[in-house]
Amino acid sequence: MDHQPYNPLHGLTLKIIVTQLVQHFGFPYLGKEIKIRCFTDDPSINSSLKFLRKTPWAREKVEALYIKHKTQLADEA
């Protein structure tokens, strides 16, 4: 049963969100938009996922950026 029909992130993993953001914007843009080292210093998707899973405030910012640009990202998928 679907308990979150209006949640824009429902059914998406953090890995999908970060991968789509990186493919669309790249790490340099993400590092400027969200000032966290996992996007600026030797960035990789795996290191970003590891940090974001342990840091709720940073994850919230990434999720908010994804929601803001969701229509653009969906057009590319």
Order of alpha helices (4+ residues) and beta strands (2+ residues): alpha-alpha-alpha-alpha-alpha-alpha
